[in-house]
Amino acid sequence: MSIDVLTADIARTEVTTSVEPLFGRHTTGQENDPMDKPTDHSEPTAESSIIANEIVETVDATSGKKTSREKMTVDNLDRPQSLTRDLVELSKPRIVVMILVTTIATAMIAAGGFVEPISLCVLLVGTGLVAASAGASNQIWERKIDRQMPRTARRPLPGGRMGLPTALAMAAISGVAGTAMLYSHFSLIPAAAGVVTWLMYVLVYTPMKTRTAWNTTVGAVAGALPMLIGYTALDGSLTDWTPWLLVGVLVAWQYPHFMAIAWMYRRQYAAAGFQMTTTVEPTGRSAGWQSIVGSLGLIGCAVALCWIPGGWIGGSIASIAVTVSCLPMLLRSIRFARQRDDVSARALMLSSLLVLPAILLVVTLRVFW
């Protein structure tokens, strides 16, 4: 339930538009509306093709300088996919996994140690269902826009493999079931945190994406609020500093992570009408500075978390650990701000994937000493 974190296929994206010189026919995407005529999962559509755009890096043997280019290949568009696989894809599974990882960490921090297995399972299933509902609702809302971007055109709805009623049912059932589990097993507060997260992500962040670049800020907050689900489910109080610093960690981390993605896919976002920082300020200077500020904010929040349990030795060691963990992303943010190209953006995005788990590991282990 965050901004489109972890959604970038960094090495390969696909488009459902076919071009006559390549494929021997031309389709505009308007003749057969896949939203109106969902394809049977057992009968893949024939005569369909895709263009796969791969970001290929090359290194000059003499100068050692890296360059990147897009490589286009042709693939079969409508590979058979099961309904189960499409339902999983509709939920934005990579975002769900990231949320569950943060939920485990925040629950252990709130509990001050390990969490009882049954409670942890219920917490993860409930949180995961709410997150899946938000991801599905986002795809329902953006199903027509998704058809215009190669990296999203193969999703179940724009790809025509799933009908709208099925997607709506999945979103409704998973959202209600997840909220009910959080409320019945824990309390009203974590369930309410889930509802607030869903509302902010679906009804505020999603429509803002085509209106203002501030959607990144709103999306970052919406993506960080699930931290409160795990923390309050294990009797953590919202009046503590800890949950809000955890939220700060995830908000700050999303800036360099998403600015890198927004740069790599800026042309697709612009073509689809999304108002991203990299489309309204195409030089990339703003995206670069926001990446640096986000990295510095991440270090500040993580270091502050390390000192909450008390103790000079533990606080010092943990502070050094989180700072060292963040340093590669900060350096790549600086490099991206100075050298705004796909190679720098991709390096920043990859480094961000390692930083968040490392920080969560350190601040979680901190509760044990």
PERALIN-V323806 format. One record per run of one state. SS is the DSSP state (~ for helix, > for strand, _ for the rest). FROM is the first residue (numbers start at 0). TO is the last residue. If there is no record, write none. Layout:
SS/FROM/TO
SS/FROM/TO
This chain:
_/0/11
>/12/14
_/15/18
~/19/22
_/23/47
>/48/58
_/59/64
>/65/75
_/76/81
~/82/89
_/90/91
~/92/110
_/111/115
~/116/140
_/141/141
~/142/145
_/146/162
~/163/184
_/185/186
~/187/207
_/208/213
~/214/223
_/224/224
~/225/232
_/233/239
~/240/263
_/264/264
~/265/271
_/272/275
~/276/279
_/280/283
~/284/307
_/308/310
~/311/337
_/338/340
~/341/367
_/368/368
